[in-house]
Amino acid sequence: MSTVRAHVGDRLLLARHEQAYRVGVVLAVSHADGSPPYRVRWLDDGRETLVFPGEGARIEPGQSSVRRSAGASVVGAGTTRTGR
């Protein structure tokens, strides 16, 4: 089993049932290599929890991760500055 890797702003999807996922936004990553645990805010109830994702978890890049890879610097969770 491979370990998931995440960045602040990514979405964490945890399999709940056959095709349903619980979705959360990664607020903090504990390790520089992007490995768990993650501080996550769940979109269904707004609660924040510390998560060690298991089998069936997926990470989808958030806007901040996509922009960071395009050369923008991250100012804060979900906020970027492009130098304009």
mmCIF file of the N, C-alpha and C atoms, coordinates in Angstrom:
data_MODEL
# 
_entry.id   MODEL 
# 
loop_
_atom_site.group_PDB 
_atom_site.id 
_atom_site.type_symbol 
_atom_site.label_atom_id 
_atom_site.label_alt_id 
_atom_site.label_comp_id 
_atom_site.label_asym_id 
_atom_site.label_entity_id 
_atom_site.label_seq_id 
_atom_site.pdbx_PDB_ins_code 
_atom_site.Cartn_x 
_atom_site.Cartn_y 
_atom_site.Cartn_z 
_atom_site.occupancy 
_atom_site.B_iso_or_equiv 
_atom_site.pdbx_formal_charge 
_atom_site.auth_seq_id 
_atom_site.auth_comp_id 
_atom_site.auth_asym_id 
_atom_site.auth_atom_id 
_atom_site.pdbx_PDB_model_num 
ATOM 1   N N  . MET A 1 1  ? 0.848   -1.180 0.000   1.00 0.00 ? 1  MET A N  1 
ATOM 2   C CA . MET A 1 1  ? 0.000   0.000  0.000   1.00 0.00 ? 1  MET A CA 1 
ATOM 3   C C  . MET A 1 1  ? 0.885   1.232  0.000   1.00 0.00 ? 1  MET A C  1 
ATOM 4   N N  . SER A 1 2  ? 0.640   2.175  -0.912  1.00 0.00 ? 2  SER A N  1 
ATOM 5   C CA . SER A 1 2  ? 1.433   3.392  -0.957  1.00 0.00 ? 2  SER A CA 1 
ATOM 6   C C  . SER A 1 2  ? 0.806   4.457  -0.063  1.00 0.00 ? 2  SER A C  1 
ATOM 7   N N  . THR A 1 3  ? 1.654   5.288  0.481   1.00 0.00 ? 3  THR A N  1 
ATOM 8   C CA . THR A 1 3  ? 1.196   6.348  1.369   1.00 0.00 ? 3  THR A CA 1 
ATOM 9   C C  . THR A 1 3  ? 0.760   7.550  0.544   1.00 0.00 ? 3  THR A C  1 
ATOM 10  N N  . VAL A 1 4  ? -0.359  8.168  0.923   1.00 0.00 ? 4  VAL A N  1 
ATOM 11  C CA . VAL A 1 4  ? -0.807  9.365  0.238   1.00 0.00 ? 4  VAL A CA 1 
ATOM 12  C C  . VAL A 1 4  ? 0.094   10.526 0.625   1.00 0.00 ? 4  VAL A C  1 
ATOM 13  N N  . ARG A 1 5  ? 0.212   11.511 -0.247  1.00 0.00 ? 5  ARG A N  1 
ATOM 14  C CA . ARG A 1 5  ? 0.999   12.721 -0.017  1.00 0.00 ? 5  ARG A CA 1 
ATOM 15  C C  . ARG A 1 5  ? 0.092   13.906 -0.285  1.00 0.00 ? 5  ARG A C  1 
ATOM 16  N N  . ALA A 1 6  ? 0.134   14.910 0.581   1.00 0.00 ? 6  ALA A N  1 
ATOM 17  C CA . ALA A 1 6  ? -0.765  16.057 0.435   1.00 0.00 ? 6  ALA A CA 1 
ATOM 18  C C  . ALA A 1 6  ? -0.032  17.362 0.709   1.00 0.00 ? 6  ALA A C  1 
ATOM 19  N N  . HIS A 1 7  ? -0.650  18.446 0.272   1.00 0.00 ? 7  HIS A N  1 
ATOM 20  C CA . HIS A 1 7  ? -0.210  19.815 0.544   1.00 0.00 ? 7  HIS A CA 1 
ATOM 21  C C  . HIS A 1 7  ? -1.401  20.575 1.112   1.00 0.00 ? 7  HIS A C  1 
ATOM 22  N N  . VAL A 1 8  ? -1.125  21.657 1.815   1.00 0.00 ? 8  VAL A N  1 
ATOM 23  C CA . VAL A 1 8  ? -2.193  22.517 2.316   1.00 0.00 ? 8  VAL A CA 1 
ATOM 24  C C  . VAL A 1 8  ? -3.037  22.981 1.135   1.00 0.00 ? 8  VAL A C  1 
ATOM 25  N N  . GLY A 1 9  ? -4.353  22.882 1.273   1.00 0.00 ? 9  GLY A N  1 
ATOM 26  C CA . GLY A 1 9  ? -5.276  23.282 0.212   1.00 0.00 ? 9  GLY A CA 1 
ATOM 27  C C  . GLY A 1 9  ? -5.776  22.133 -0.640  1.00 0.00 ? 9  GLY A C  1 
ATOM 28  N N  . ASP A 1 10 ? -5.102  20.986 -0.574  1.00 0.00 ? 10 ASP A N  1 
ATOM 29  C CA . ASP A 1 10 ? -5.574  19.812 -1.314  1.00 0.00 ? 10 ASP A CA 1 
ATOM 30  C C  . ASP A 1 10 ? -6.869  19.300 -0.691  1.00 0.00 ? 10 ASP A C  1 
ATOM 31  N N  . ARG A 1 11 ? -7.591  18.496 -1.447  1.00 0.00 ? 11 ARG A N  1 
ATOM 32  C CA . ARG A 1 11 ? -8.804  17.854 -0.932  1.00 0.00 ? 11 ARG A CA 1 
ATOM 33  C C  . ARG A 1 11 ? -8.501  16.397 -0.641  1.00 0.00 ? 11 ARG A C  1 
ATOM 34  N N  . LEU A 1 12 ? -8.954  15.965 0.517   1.00 0.00 ? 12 LEU A N  1 
ATOM 35  C CA . LEU A 1 12 ? -8.822  14.577 0.923   1.00 0.00 ? 12 LEU A CA 1 
ATOM 36  C C  . LEU A 1 12 ? -10.172 13.908 0.756   1.00 0.00 ? 12 LEU A C  1 
ATOM 37  N N  . LEU A 1 13 ? -10.199 12.806 0.017   1.00 0.00 ? 13 LEU A N  1 
ATOM 38  C CA . LEU A 1 13 ? -11.433 12.047 -0.190  1.00 0.00 ? 13 LEU A CA 1 
ATOM 39  C C  . LEU A 1 13 ? -11.282 10.703 0.486   1.00 0.00 ? 13 LEU A C  1 
ATOM 40  N N  . LEU A 1 14 ? -12.183 10.424 1.422   1.00 0.00 ? 14 LEU A N  1 
ATOM 41  C CA . LEU A 1 14 ? -12.179 9.146  2.121   1.00 0.00 ? 14 LEU A CA 1 
ATOM 42  C C  . LEU A 1 14 ? -13.393 8.343  1.686   1.00 0.00 ? 14 LEU A C  1 
ATOM 43  N N  . ALA A 1 15 ? -13.157 7.130  1.251   1.00 0.00 ? 15 ALA A N  1 
ATOM 44  C CA . ALA A 1 15 ? -14.252 6.257  0.832   1.00 0.00 ? 15 ALA A CA 1 
ATOM 45  C C  . ALA A 1 15 ? -15.124 5.929  2.033   1.00 0.00 ? 15 ALA A C  1 
ATOM 46  N N  . ARG A 1 16 ? -16.425 6.135  1.878   1.00 0.00 ? 16 ARG A N  1 
ATOM 47  C CA . ARG A 1 16 ? -17.366 5.828  2.955   1.00 0.00 ? 16 ARG A CA 1 
ATOM 48  C C  . ARG A 1 16 ? -18.188 4.601  2.615   1.00 0.00 ? 16 ARG A C  1 
ATOM 49  N N  . HIS A 1 17 ? -18.739 4.583  1.419   1.00 0.00 ? 17 HIS A N  1 
ATOM 50  C CA . HIS A 1 17 ? -19.551 3.468  0.946   1.00 0.00 ? 17 HIS A CA 1 
ATOM 51  C C  . HIS A 1 17 ? -19.100 3.187  -0.479  1.00 0.00 ? 17 HIS A C  1 
ATOM 52  N N  . GLU A 1 18 ? -19.818 2.401  -1.189  1.00 0.00 ? 18 GLU A N  1 
ATOM 53  C CA . GLU A 1 18 ? -19.392 1.994  -2.526  1.00 0.00 ? 18 GLU A CA 1 
ATOM 54  C C  . GLU A 1 18 ? -18.940 3.161  -3.410  1.00 0.00 ? 18 GLU A C  1 
ATOM 55  N N  . GLN A 1 19 ? -19.739 4.209  -3.525  1.00 0.00 ? 19 GLN A N  1 
ATOM 56  C CA . GLN A 1 19 ? -19.362 5.312  -4.401  1.00 0.00 ? 19 GLN A CA 1 
ATOM 57  C C  . GLN A 1 19 ? -19.400 6.661  -3.707  1.00 0.00 ? 19 GLN A C  1 
ATOM 58  N N  . ALA A 1 20 ? -19.633 6.693  -2.422  1.00 0.00 ? 20 ALA A N  1 
ATOM 59  C CA . ALA A 1 20 ? -19.709 7.962  -1.702  1.00 0.00 ? 20 ALA A CA 1 
ATOM 60  C C  . ALA A 1 20 ? -18.380 8.241  -0.998  1.00 0.00 ? 20 ALA A C  1 
ATOM 61  N N  . TYR A 1 21 ? -17.975 9.498  -1.002  1.00 0.00 ? 21 TYR A N  1 
ATOM 62  C CA . TYR A 1 21 ? -16.747 9.925  -0.344  1.00 0.00 ? 21 TYR A CA 1 
ATOM 63  C C  . TYR A 1 21 ? -17.061 11.010 0.669   1.00 0.00 ? 21 TYR A C  1 
ATOM 64  N N  . ARG A 1 22 ? -16.272 11.059 1.714   1.00 0.00 ? 22 ARG A N  1 
ATOM 65  C CA . ARG A 1 22 ? -16.289 12.210 2.608   1.00 0.00 ? 22 ARG A CA 1 
ATOM 66  C C  . ARG A 1 22 ? -15.143 13.088 2.140   1.00 0.00 ? 22 ARG A C  1 
ATOM 67  N N  . VAL A 1 23 ? -15.413 14.380 1.971   1.00 0.00 ? 23 VAL A N  1 
ATOM 68  C CA . VAL A 1 23 ? -14.428 15.289 1.399   1.00 0.00 ? 23 VAL A CA 1 
ATOM 69  C C  . VAL A 1 23 ? -14.031 16.325 2.432   1.00 0.00 ? 23 VAL A C  1 
ATOM 70  N N  . GLY A 1 24 ? -12.727 16.541 2.540   1.00 0.00 ? 24 GLY A N  1 
ATOM 71  C CA . GLY A 1 24 ? -12.206 17.551 3.445   1.00 0.00 ? 24 GLY A CA 1 
ATOM 72  C C  . GLY A 1 24 ? -11.086 18.324 2.782   1.00 0.00 ? 24 GLY A C  1 
ATOM 73  N N  . VAL A 1 25 ? -10.832 19.520 3.294   1.00 0.00 ? 25 VAL A N  1 
ATOM 74  C CA . VAL A 1 25 ? -9.738  20.356 2.803   1.00 0.00 ? 25 VAL A CA 1 
ATOM 75  C C  . VAL A 1 25 ? -8.579  20.239 3.792   1.00 0.00 ? 25 VAL A C  1 
ATOM 76  N N  . VAL A 1 26 ? -7.382  19.981 3.268   1.00 0.00 ? 26 VAL A N  1 
ATOM 77  C CA . VAL A 1 26 ? -6.197  19.850 4.107   1.00 0.00 ? 26 VAL A CA 1 
ATOM 78  C C  . VAL A 1 26 ? -5.777  21.241 4.590   1.00 0.00 ? 26 VAL A C  1 
ATOM 79  N N  . LEU A 1 27 ? -5.784  21.433 5.899   1.00 0.00 ? 27 LEU A N  1 
ATOM 80  C CA . LEU A 1 27 ? -5.409  22.705 6.510   1.00 0.00 ? 27 LEU A CA 1 
ATOM 81  C C  . LEU A 1 27 ? -3.951  22.733 6.940   1.00 0.00 ? 27 LEU A C  1 
ATOM 82  N N  . ALA A 1 28 ? -3.415  21.573 7.314   1.00 0.00 ? 28 ALA A N  1 
ATOM 83  C CA . ALA A 1 28 ? -2.029  21.491 7.769   1.00 0.00 ? 28 ALA A CA 1 
ATOM 84  C C  . ALA A 1 28 ? -1.488  20.097 7.496   1.00 0.00 ? 28 ALA A C  1 
ATOM 85  N N  . VAL A 1 29 ? -0.207  20.056 7.147   1.00 0.00 ? 29 VAL A N  1 
ATOM 86  C CA . VAL A 1 29 ? 0.502   18.809 6.885   1.00 0.00 ? 29 VAL A CA 1 
ATOM 87  C C  . VAL A 1 29 ? 1.629   18.725 7.907   1.00 0.00 ? 29 VAL A C  1 
ATOM 88  N N  . SER A 1 30 ? 1.752   17.590 8.580   1.00 0.00 ? 30 SER A N  1 
ATOM 89  C CA . SER A 1 30 ? 2.708   17.446 9.671   1.00 0.00 ? 30 SER A CA 1 
ATOM 90  C C  . SER A 1 30 ? 4.156   17.217 9.228   1.00 0.00 ? 30 SER A C  1 
ATOM 91  N N  . HIS A 1 31 ? 4.344   16.693 8.020   1.00 0.00 ? 31 HIS A N  1 
ATOM 92  C CA . HIS A 1 31 ? 5.688   16.333 7.565   1.00 0.00 ? 31 HIS A CA 1 
ATOM 93  C C  . HIS A 1 31 ? 6.010   17.012 6.233   1.00 0.00 ? 31 HIS A C  1 
ATOM 94  N N  . ALA A 1 32 ? 7.260   17.417 6.070   1.00 0.00 ? 32 ALA A N  1 
ATOM 95  C CA . ALA A 1 32 ? 7.695   18.115 4.856   1.00 0.00 ? 32 ALA A CA 1 
ATOM 96  C C  . ALA A 1 32 ? 7.498   17.287 3.593   1.00 0.00 ? 32 ALA A C  1 
ATOM 97  N N  . ASP A 1 33 ? 7.508   15.957 3.713   1.00 0.00 ? 33 ASP A N  1 
ATOM 98  C CA . ASP A 1 33 ? 7.334   15.116 2.529   1.00 0.00 ? 33 ASP A CA 1 
ATOM 99  C C  . ASP A 1 33 ? 5.871   14.911 2.149   1.00 0.00 ? 33 ASP A C  1 
ATOM 100 N N  . GLY A 1 34 ? 4.934   15.541 2.902   1.00 0.00 ? 34 GLY A N  1 
ATOM 101 C CA . GLY A 1 34 ? 3.514   15.443 2.580   1.00 0.00 ? 34 GLY A CA 1 
ATOM 102 C C  . GLY A 1 34 ? 2.819   14.217 3.126   1.00 0.00 ? 34 GLY A C  1 
ATOM 103 N N  . SER A 1 35 ? 3.518   13.462 3.969   1.00 0.00 ? 35 SER A N  1 
ATOM 104 C CA . SER A 1 35 ? 2.894   12.270 4.540   1.00 0.00 ? 35 SER A CA 1 
ATOM 105 C C  . SER A 1 35 ? 2.017   12.636 5.738   1.00 0.00 ? 35 SER A C  1 
ATOM 106 N N  . PRO A 1 36 ? 1.075   11.765 6.079   1.00 0.00 ? 36 PRO A N  1 
ATOM 107 C CA . PRO A 1 36 ? 0.149   12.022 7.180   1.00 0.00 ? 36 PRO A CA 1 
ATOM 108 C C  . PRO A 1 36 ? 0.867   12.075 8.524   1.00 0.00 ? 36 PRO A C  1 
ATOM 109 N N  . PRO A 1 37 ? 0.189   12.615 9.519   1.00 0.00 ? 37 PRO A N  1 
ATOM 110 C CA . PRO A 1 37 ? -1.228  12.984 9.599   1.00 0.00 ? 37 PRO A CA 1 
ATOM 111 C C  . PRO A 1 37 ? -1.484  14.367 9.010   1.00 0.00 ? 37 PRO A C  1 
ATOM 112 N N  . TYR A 1 38 ? -2.768  14.639 8.750   1.00 0.00 ? 38 TYR A N  1 
ATOM 113 C CA . TYR A 1 38 ? -3.220  15.926 8.215   1.00 0.00 ? 38 TYR A CA 1 
ATOM 114 C C  . TYR A 1 38 ? -4.290  16.515 9.119   1.00 0.00 ? 38 TYR A C  1 
ATOM 115 N N  . ARG A 1 39 ? -4.273  17.836 9.265   1.00 0.00 ? 39 ARG A N  1 
ATOM 116 C CA . ARG A 1 39 ? -5.388  18.550 9.900   1.00 0.00 ? 39 ARG A CA 1 
ATOM 117 C C  . ARG A 1 39 ? -6.343  18.858 8.759   1.00 0.00 ? 39 ARG A C  1 
ATOM 118 N N  . VAL A 1 40 ? -7.597  18.391 8.859   1.00 0.00 ? 40 VAL A N  1 
ATOM 119 C CA . VAL A 1 40 ? -8.577  18.485 7.768   1.00 0.00 ? 40 VAL A CA 1 
ATOM 120 C C  . VAL A 1 40 ? -9.854  19.137 8.266   1.00 0.00 ? 40 VAL A C  1 
ATOM 121 N N  . ARG A 1 41 ? -10.451 20.026 7.440   1.00 0.00 ? 41 ARG A N  1 
ATOM 122 C CA . ARG A 1 41 ? -11.789 20.565 7.699   1.00 0.00 ? 41 ARG A CA 1 
ATOM 123 C C  . ARG A 1 41 ? -12.740 19.856 6.750   1.00 0.00 ? 41 ARG A C  1 
ATOM 124 N N  . TRP A 1 42 ? -13.722 19.159 7.327   1.00 0.00 ? 42 TRP A N  1 
ATOM 125 C CA . TRP A 1 42 ? -14.681 18.387 6.530   1.00 0.00 ? 42 TRP A CA 1 
ATOM 126 C C  . TRP A 1 42 ? -15.750 19.303 5.959   1.00 0.00 ? 42 TRP A C  1 
ATOM 127 N N  . LEU A 1 43 ? -16.039 19.129 4.681   1.00 0.00 ? 43 LEU A N  1 
ATOM 128 C CA . LEU A 1 43 ? -17.010 19.992 3.998   1.00 0.00 ? 43 LEU A CA 1 
ATOM 129 C C  . LEU A 1 43 ? -18.445 19.698 4.418   1.00 0.00 ? 43 LEU A C  1 
ATOM 130 N N  . ASP A 1 44 ? -18.730 18.484 4.875   1.00 0.00 ? 44 ASP A N  1 
ATOM 131 C CA . ASP A 1 44 ? -20.115 18.148 5.224   1.00 0.00 ? 44 ASP A CA 1 
ATOM 132 C C  . ASP A 1 44 ? -20.564 18.749 6.553   1.00 0.00 ? 44 ASP A C  1 
ATOM 133 N N  . ASP A 1 45 ? -19.642 18.956 7.503   1.00 0.00 ? 45 ASP A N  1 
ATOM 134 C CA . ASP A 1 45 ? -20.070 19.495 8.798   1.00 0.00 ? 45 ASP A CA 1 
ATOM 135 C C  . ASP A 1 45 ? -19.172 20.616 9.334   1.00 0.00 ? 45 ASP A C  1 
ATOM 136 N N  . GLY A 1 46 ? -18.094 20.957 8.621   1.00 0.00 ? 46 GLY A N  1 
ATOM 137 C CA . GLY A 1 46 ? -17.220 22.048 9.027   1.00 0.00 ? 46 GLY A CA 1 
ATOM 138 C C  . GLY A 1 46 ? -16.275 21.730 10.172  1.00 0.00 ? 46 GLY A C  1 
ATOM 139 N N  . ARG A 1 47 ? -16.322 20.531 10.687  1.00 0.00 ? 47 ARG A N  1 
ATOM 140 C CA . ARG A 1 47 ? -15.442 20.155 11.801  1.00 0.00 ? 47 ARG A CA 1 
ATOM 141 C C  . ARG A 1 47 ? -14.018 19.944 11.314  1.00 0.00 ? 47 ARG A C  1 
ATOM 142 N N  . GLU A 1 48 ? -13.069 20.162 12.221  1.00 0.00 ? 48 GLU A N  1 
ATOM 143 C CA . GLU A 1 48 ? -11.664 19.916 11.933  1.00 0.00 ? 48 GLU A CA 1 
ATOM 144 C C  . GLU A 1 48 ? -11.192 18.718 12.745  1.00 0.00 ? 48 GLU A C  1 
ATOM 145 N N  . THR A 1 49 ? -10.440 17.828 12.077  1.00 0.00 ? 49 THR A N  1 
ATOM 146 C CA . THR A 1 49 ? -9.915  16.649 12.757  1.00 0.00 ? 49 THR A CA 1 
ATOM 147 C C  . THR A 1 49 ? -8.502  16.366 12.272  1.00 0.00 ? 49 THR A C  1 
ATOM 148 N N  . LEU A 1 50 ? -7.774  15.588 13.052  1.00 0.00 ? 50 LEU A N  1 
ATOM 149 C CA . LEU A 1 50 ? -6.470  15.082 12.660  1.00 0.00 ? 50 LEU A CA 1 
ATOM 150 C C  . LEU A 1 50 ? -6.708  13.722 12.009  1.00 0.00 ? 50 LEU A C  1 
ATOM 151 N N  . VAL A 1 51 ? -6.184  13.522 10.791  1.00 0.00 ? 51 VAL A N  1 
ATOM 152 C CA . VAL A 1 51 ? -6.502  12.330 10.014  1.00 0.00 ? 51 VAL A CA 1 
ATOM 153 C C  . VAL A 1 51 ? -5.235  11.598 9.591   1.00 0.00 ? 51 VAL A C  1 
ATOM 154 N N  . PHE A 1 52 ? -5.257  10.290 9.762   1.00 0.00 ? 52 PHE A N  1 
ATOM 155 C CA . PHE A 1 52 ? -4.260  9.381  9.209   1.00 0.00 ? 52 PHE A CA 1 
ATOM 156 C C  . PHE A 1 52 ? -4.996  8.560  8.151   1.00 0.00 ? 52 PHE A C  1 
ATOM 157 N N  . PRO A 1 53 ? -5.016  9.012  6.877   1.00 0.00 ? 53 PRO A N  1 
ATOM 158 C CA . PRO A 1 53 ? -5.814  8.322  5.858   1.00 0.00 ? 53 PRO A CA 1 
ATOM 159 C C  . PRO A 1 53 ? -5.378  6.876  5.680   1.00 0.00 ? 53 PRO A C  1 
ATOM 160 N N  . GLY A 1 54 ? -6.364  6.029  5.479   1.00 0.00 ? 54 GLY A N  1 
ATOM 161 C CA . GLY A 1 54 ? -6.105  4.614  5.264   1.00 0.00 ? 54 GLY A CA 1 
ATOM 162 C C  . GLY A 1 54 ? -6.318  4.226  3.813   1.00 0.00 ? 54 GLY A C  1 
ATOM 163 N N  . GLU A 1 55 ? -6.492  2.941  3.619   1.00 0.00 ? 55 GLU A N  1 
ATOM 164 C CA . GLU A 1 55 ? -6.721  2.398  2.290   1.00 0.00 ? 55 GLU A CA 1 
ATOM 165 C C  . GLU A 1 55 ? -7.981  3.009  1.689   1.00 0.00 ? 55 GLU A C  1 
ATOM 166 N N  . GLY A 1 56 ? -7.936  3.346  0.422   1.00 0.00 ? 56 GLY A N  1 
ATOM 167 C CA . GLY A 1 56 ? -9.081  3.931  -0.255  1.00 0.00 ? 56 GLY A CA 1 
ATOM 168 C C  . GLY A 1 56 ? -9.104  5.452  -0.224  1.00 0.00 ? 56 GLY A C  1 
ATOM 169 N N  . ALA A 1 57 ? -8.166  6.081  0.483   1.00 0.00 ? 57 ALA A N  1 
ATOM 170 C CA . ALA A 1 57 ? -8.110  7.547  0.523   1.00 0.00 ? 57 ALA A CA 1 
ATOM 171 C C  . ALA A 1 57 ? -7.462  8.067  -0.753  1.00 0.00 ? 57 ALA A C  1 
ATOM 172 N N  . ARG A 1 58 ? -7.951  9.234  -1.186  1.00 0.00 ? 58 ARG A N  1 
ATOM 173 C CA . ARG A 1 58 ? -7.378  9.893  -2.373  1.00 0.00 ? 58 ARG A CA 1 
ATOM 174 C C  . ARG A 1 58 ? -7.098  11.342 -2.051  1.00 0.00 ? 58 ARG A C  1 
ATOM 175 N N  . ILE A 1 59 ? -6.098  11.902 -2.709  1.00 0.00 ? 59 ILE A N  1 
ATOM 176 C CA . ILE A 1 59 ? -5.791  13.328 -2.608  1.00 0.00 ? 59 ILE A CA 1 
ATOM 177 C C  . ILE A 1 59 ? -6.024  13.947 -3.973  1.00 0.00 ? 59 ILE A C  1 
ATOM 178 N N  . GLU A 1 60 ? -6.783  15.041 -4.004  1.00 0.00 ? 60 GLU A N  1 
ATOM 179 C CA . GLU A 1 60 ? -6.953  15.819 -5.234  1.00 0.00 ? 60 GLU A CA 1 
ATOM 180 C C  . GLU A 1 60 ? -6.295  17.167 -5.005  1.00 0.00 ? 60 GLU A C  1 
ATOM 181 N N  . PRO A 1 61 ? -5.427  17.588 -5.933  1.00 0.00 ? 61 PRO A N  1 
ATOM 182 C CA . PRO A 1 61 ? -4.750  18.868 -5.750  1.00 0.00 ? 61 PRO A CA 1 
ATOM 183 C C  . PRO A 1 61 ? -5.742  20.021 -5.645  1.00 0.00 ? 61 PRO A C  1 
ATOM 184 N N  . GLY A 1 62 ? -5.521  20.896 -4.684  1.00 0.00 ? 62 GLY A N  1 
ATOM 185 C CA . GLY A 1 62 ? -6.324  22.104 -4.539  1.00 0.00 ? 62 GLY A CA 1 
ATOM 186 C C  . GLY A 1 62 ? -5.746  23.207 -5.395  1.00 0.00 ? 62 GLY A C  1 
ATOM 187 N N  . GLN A 1 63 ? -6.407  24.337 -5.443  1.00 0.00 ? 63 GLN A N  1 
ATOM 188 C CA . GLN A 1 63 ? -5.927  25.460 -6.244  1.00 0.00 ? 63 GLN A CA 1 
ATOM 189 C C  . GLN A 1 63 ? -4.543  25.900 -5.821  1.00 0.00 ? 63 GLN A C  1 
ATOM 190 N N  . SER A 1 64 ? -4.256  25.925 -4.525  1.00 0.00 ? 64 SER A N  1 
ATOM 191 C CA . SER A 1 64 ? -2.949  26.387 -4.084  1.00 0.00 ? 64 SER A CA 1 
ATOM 192 C C  . SER A 1 64 ? -1.848  25.453 -4.567  1.00 0.00 ? 64 SER A C  1 
ATOM 193 N N  . SER A 1 65 ? -2.104  24.133 -4.624  1.00 0.00 ? 65 SER A N  1 
ATOM 194 C CA . SER A 1 65 ? -1.104  23.183 -5.118  1.00 0.00 ? 65 SER A CA 1 
ATOM 195 C C  . SER A 1 65 ? -0.875  23.360 -6.603  1.00 0.00 ? 65 SER A C  1 
ATOM 196 N N  . VAL A 1 66 ? -1.949  23.585 -7.365  1.00 0.00 ? 66 VAL A N  1 
ATOM 197 C CA . VAL A 1 66 ? -1.825  23.781 -8.808  1.00 0.00 ? 66 VAL A CA 1 
ATOM 198 C C  . VAL A 1 66 ? -1.061  25.063 -9.088  1.00 0.00 ? 66 VAL A C  1 
ATOM 199 N N  . ARG A 1 67 ? -1.398  26.141 -8.398  1.00 0.00 ? 67 ARG A N  1 
ATOM 200 C CA . ARG A 1 67 ? -0.714  27.414 -8.609  1.00 0.00 ? 67 ARG A CA 1 
ATOM 201 C C  . ARG A 1 67 ? 0.738   27.348 -8.158  1.00 0.00 ? 67 ARG A C  1 
ATOM 202 N N  . ARG A 1 68 ? 1.017   26.647 -7.059  1.00 0.00 ? 68 ARG A N  1 
ATOM 203 C CA . ARG A 1 68 ? 2.386   26.515 -6.572  1.00 0.00 ? 68 ARG A CA 1 
ATOM 204 C C  . ARG A 1 68 ? 3.233   25.841 -7.632  1.00 0.00 ? 68 ARG A C  1 
ATOM 205 N N  . SER A 1 69 ? 2.698   24.814 -8.293  1.00 0.00 ? 69 SER A N  1 
ATOM 206 C CA . SER A 1 69 ? 3.473   24.122 -9.317  1.00 0.00 ? 69 SER A CA 1 
ATOM 207 C C  . SER A 1 69 ? 3.650   24.990 -10.563 1.00 0.00 ? 69 SER A C  1 
ATOM 208 N N  . ALA A 1 70 ? 2.820   26.027 -10.706 1.00 0.00 ? 70 ALA A N  1 
ATOM 209 C CA . ALA A 1 70 ? 2.939   26.941 -11.840 1.00 0.00 ? 70 ALA A CA 1 
ATOM 210 C C  . ALA A 1 70 ? 3.854   28.111 -11.518 1.00 0.00 ? 70 ALA A C  1 
ATOM 211 N N  . GLY A 1 71 ? 4.446   28.136 -10.303 1.00 0.00 ? 71 GLY A N  1 
ATOM 212 C CA . GLY A 1 71 ? 5.423   29.158 -9.983  1.00 0.00 ? 71 GLY A CA 1 
ATOM 213 C C  . GLY A 1 71 ? 4.966   30.233 -9.028  1.00 0.00 ? 71 GLY A C  1 
ATOM 214 N N  . ALA A 1 72 ? 3.751   30.182 -8.530  1.00 0.00 ? 72 ALA A N  1 
ATOM 215 C CA . ALA A 1 72 ? 3.274   31.180 -7.574  1.00 0.00 ? 72 ALA A CA 1 
ATOM 216 C C  . ALA A 1 72 ? 3.728   30.794 -6.178  1.00 0.00 ? 72 ALA A C  1 
ATOM 217 N N  . SER A 1 73 ? 3.873   31.774 -5.306  1.00 0.00 ? 73 SER A N  1 
ATOM 218 C CA . SER A 1 73 ? 4.241   31.477 -3.928  1.00 0.00 ? 73 SER A CA 1 
ATOM 219 C C  . SER A 1 73 ? 2.993   31.465 -3.060  1.00 0.00 ? 73 SER A C  1 
ATOM 220 N N  . VAL A 1 74 ? 2.982   30.577 -2.087  1.00 0.00 ? 74 VAL A N  1 
ATOM 221 C CA . VAL A 1 74 ? 1.831   30.454 -1.198  1.00 0.00 ? 74 VAL A CA 1 
ATOM 222 C C  . VAL A 1 74 ? 1.982   31.442 -0.064  1.00 0.00 ? 74 VAL A C  1 
ATOM 223 N N  . VAL A 1 75 ? 0.922   32.237 0.167   1.00 0.00 ? 75 VAL A N  1 
ATOM 224 C CA . VAL A 1 75 ? 0.916   33.224 1.232   1.00 0.00 ? 75 VAL A CA 1 
ATOM 225 C C  . VAL A 1 75 ? 0.282   32.623 2.475   1.00 0.00 ? 75 VAL A C  1 
ATOM 226 N N  . GLY A 1 76 ? -0.792  31.881 2.314   1.00 0.00 ? 76 GLY A N  1 
ATOM 227 C CA . GLY A 1 76 ? -1.498  31.237 3.423   1.00 0.00 ? 76 GLY A CA 1 
ATOM 228 C C  . GLY A 1 76 ? -2.359  30.140 2.865   1.00 0.00 ? 76 GLY A C  1 
ATOM 229 N N  . ALA A 1 77 ? -3.021  29.408 3.733   1.00 0.00 ? 77 ALA A N  1 
ATOM 230 C CA . ALA A 1 77 ? -3.867  28.311 3.276   1.00 0.00 ? 77 ALA A CA 1 
ATOM 231 C C  . ALA A 1 77 ? -4.928  28.814 2.320   1.00 0.00 ? 77 ALA A C  1 
ATOM 232 N N  . GLY A 1 78 ? -4.853  28.406 1.063   1.00 0.00 ? 78 GLY A N  1 
ATOM 233 C CA . GLY A 1 78 ? -5.860  28.785 0.081   1.00 0.00 ? 78 GLY A CA 1 
ATOM 234 C C  . GLY A 1 78 ? -5.651  30.161 -0.525  1.00 0.00 ? 78 GLY A C  1 
ATOM 235 N N  . THR A 1 79 ? -4.561  30.859 -0.167  1.00 0.00 ? 79 THR A N  1 
ATOM 236 C CA . THR A 1 79 ? -4.304  32.199 -0.679  1.00 0.00 ? 79 THR A CA 1 
ATOM 237 C C  . THR A 1 79 ? -2.966  32.195 -1.402  1.00 0.00 ? 79 THR A C  1 
ATOM 238 N N  . THR A 1 80 ? -2.928  32.779 -2.590  1.00 0.00 ? 80 THR A N  1 
ATOM 239 C CA . THR A 1 80 ? -1.658  32.850 -3.318  1.00 0.00 ? 80 THR A CA 1 
ATOM 240 C C  . THR A 1 80 ? -1.385  34.278 -3.734  1.00 0.00 ? 80 THR A C  1 
ATOM 241 N N  . ARG A 1 81 ? -0.123  34.558 -3.958  1.00 0.00 ? 81 ARG A N  1 
ATOM 242 C CA . ARG A 1 81 ? 0.277   35.859 -4.480  1.00 0.00 ? 81 ARG A CA 1 
ATOM 243 C C  . ARG A 1 81 ? 1.051   35.597 -5.771  1.00 0.00 ? 81 ARG A C  1 
ATOM 244 N N  . THR A 1 82 ? 0.691   36.263 -6.852  1.00 0.00 ? 82 THR A N  1 
ATOM 245 C CA . THR A 1 82 ? 1.310   36.011 -8.144  1.00 0.00 ? 82 THR A CA 1 
ATOM 246 C C  . THR A 1 82 ? 2.291   37.102 -8.548  1.00 0.00 ? 82 THR A C  1 
ATOM 247 N N  . GLY A 1 83 ? 2.480   38.141 -7.734  1.00 0.00 ? 83 GLY A N  1 
ATOM 248 C CA . GLY A 1 83 ? 3.436   39.188 -8.037  1.00 0.00 ? 83 GLY A CA 1 
ATOM 249 C C  . GLY A 1 83 ? 2.870   40.304 -8.888  1.00 0.00 ? 83 GLY A C  1 
ATOM 250 N N  . ARG A 1 84 ? 1.558   40.356 -9.058  1.00 0.00 ? 84 ARG A N  1 
ATOM 251 C CA . ARG A 1 84 ? 0.957   41.436 -9.845  1.00 0.00 ? 84 ARG A CA 1 
ATOM 252 C C  . ARG A 1 84 ? 0.661   42.628 -8.982  1.00 0.00 ? 84 ARG A C  1 
# 
